[in-house]
Structure formats: structure tokens, C-alpha cells
Amino acid sequence: MTQRREAIIGVVTASDRASAGVYEDESGPAIEAYFRKVLTSSFRIERRIVPDGFESVRDALIDLADNVGCDLIVTTGGTGPSPRDLTPEATRAAAPREFPGFGELMRKASLAQVPTAILSRQLAAQRGKCLIVNLPGKPAAIEMCLNAVMPAVPYCLDLIGAGYIETDPSQVKAFRPKGR
């Protein structure tokens, strides 16, 4: 059996106030805690806190994918309708191959909890061998959205040639076709 390398997961918090130190980032740590709870395979986290906006988010995504070698990048924040919420636009610029089902499923899961979920513009896209998933900025919504899409994430990473991740089936049952 071949040795699988440790997966690298990037976590990007897009927030003017958190990046300026006005308040402590809670969303990035919530994402990291989620992965520590549901993943059984070896991985490490690379975190970034950047201001809201197009260039800051785009540049962080490109750096994490191209220079750090992240297999998966999860963003939090910047997916709403406010003028500086430009995470989806930055993601599309960094990773133009979009997977619309991720955003659709996350909004559906969120809509069961709050009617304003229709305002969220999260999405997922690919840059090289890296999957980028945009999450809302509220820590309470992070686990709900990740639980919705995580069953497909490991197999998606397999298909795009990214690092291997495995989930604890008691937490999240990942789908992989038989023989994979």
C-alpha cells in the first residue's frame, strides 16, 4: 500500500475587524475544530486572516493553493450582500472552475434554520489540485454547512488529484464509490 501524504487544509477568514485586531476571529478556529473532530487522516491547517474585499481574499487563496500546496481551502466570511463581501468574486478569480452544487446544498441546509440563507452567496471552485469552499461568516452556520457538503469533499479531492482525507463515519459518512 502506498503512503499517503499529509493533507494541507487552508482556512481563510475574511473580516475587516478581525484582520485589524478589533475582535478575535471565532470562525477560523470553529472550522479548524470541525476538521479535528471529523477527520481521521493526517492533516495540517494553514490559517490566514485577511480584510474583506476582492484582492486580499484572491491573493490569499492563490498563495495557499500555489505556494503552500493546500489540497482544500475553506473560507469564512464575505459571502453576504454587503458591498465589501467579495469572497465569491475573489474565489471565482482565483479558481474559475465552479462546483455549483456545494453552494446550493449549503444554502438549502441553512434555509432550514434561517430565512436569510437566501442572501448567502457561498460557492466551491477548483484551482489546480485544490478545492476551495466558501462558508458563511457566522460560527453557528459553519458546522451546518460543512456537514452538508463534507460527504462529497473527500471524493472530490480524489478526483482532482488533491491529498487524501478520510472522515470518521460516526461524525460524517463520506461517499466514495466501491473500489476507491
Residue pairs with C-beta under 8 A, 6 or more apart in sequence:
4 41
4 42
4 163
4 164
5 163
5 164
6 42
6 43
6 44
6 163
7 41
7 42
7 43
7 44
7 71
7 72
7 157
7 162
7 163
7 164
7 165
8 43
8 44
8 46
8 68
8 69
8 70
8 71
8 72
8 163
9 35
9 43
9 44
9 45
9 46
9 70
9 71
9 72
9 73
9 74
10 45
10 46
10 47
10 48
10 61
10 64
10 65
10 68
10 70
10 72
10 73
10 74
11 28
11 31
11 32
11 45
11 46
11 47
11 48
11 73
11 74
11 75
11 76
12 28
12 47
12 48
12 49
12 50
12 57
12 60
12 61
12 64
12 73
12 74
12 75
12 76
13 19
13 25
13 27
13 28
13 47
13 48
13 49
13 50
13 75
13 76
13 77
13 137
14 50
14 51
14 52
14 53
14 56
14 57
14 75
14 76
14 77
14 78
14 87
14 137
15 25
15 27
15 49
15 51
15 52
15 77
15 78
15 137
16 51
16 52
16 84
17 23
18 24
18 25
18 49
19 49
19 50
19 51
19 56
20 51
25 49
26 139
27 76
27 77
27 135
27 137
27 138
27 139
27 142
28 47
28 49
28 76
30 76
30 139
30 142
30 143
31 74
31 76
31 135
31 142
31 146
32 45
32 47
34 142
34 143
34 146
35 43
35 45
37 168
37 171
38 146
38 150
38 167
38 168
38 171
38 172
39 165
39 166
39 167
39 168
40 166
40 167
40 168
41 164
41 165
41 166
43 163
43 165
46 64
46 68
46 70
48 60
48 64
50 56
50 57
50 59
50 60
52 77
52 78
52 84
52 85
52 86
52 87
53 78
53 84
53 86
53 90
54 86
54 89
54 90
54 93
55 90
56 90
57 75
57 78
57 86
57 87
57 90
57 91
58 90
58 91
58 93
58 94
61 73
61 75
61 90
61 91
61 94
61 95
61 127
61 132
62 94
62 127
64 70
64 73
64 130
65 73
65 94
65 95
65 127
65 128
65 130
65 132
66 127
66 128
70 130
71 129
71 130
71 131
71 157
71 162
71 163
71 165
72 130
72 131
72 132
72 133
72 153
72 157
72 162
72 163
72 165
73 130
73 131
73 132
73 133
74 132
74 133
74 135
74 146
75 87
75 91
75 132
75 133
75 134
75 135
76 135
76 136
76 137
76 142
77 85
77 87
77 136
77 137
78 84
78 85
78 86
78 87
78 88
78 90
78 134
78 137
79 85
79 87
79 88
79 120
79 121
79 122
79 134
79 135
79 136
79 137
80 119
80 120
80 121
80 136
80 137
81 119
81 121
85 121
87 121
87 134
88 121
88 122
88 123
88 134
91 123
91 125
91 132
91 134
92 98
92 123
92 125
94 125
94 127
94 132
95 125
95 126
95 127
95 130
95 132
96 125
97 125
97 126
97 127
98 123
98 124
98 125
98 126
99 123
99 124
99 125
99 126
99 131
99 156
100 123
101 124
101 152
102 122
102 123
102 124
102 133
102 149
102 152
103 121
103 122
103 123
103 124
103 134
105 148
105 149
106 120
106 122
106 135
106 136
106 145
106 148
106 149
107 117
107 118
107 120
107 122
108 148
109 144
109 145
109 147
109 148
110 117
110 120
110 136
110 141
110 144
110 145
111 117
111 118
113 141
113 144
120 136
121 134
122 133
122 134
122 135
122 136
122 145
123 134
124 131
124 132
124 133
124 134
124 149
125 131
125 132
126 132
126 160
129 160
129 161
129 162
130 160
130 162
131 153
131 156
131 157
131 160
131 162
133 149
133 153
135 141
135 142
135 145
135 146
136 142
136 145
147 172
150 167
150 172
150 174
151 172
151 173
151 174
151 175
152 174
152 175
153 165
153 174
154 164
154 165
154 166
154 167
154 174
154 176
155 174
155 175
155 176
155 177
155 180
157 163
157 164
157 165
158 164
158 176
158 180
166 174
167 173
167 174
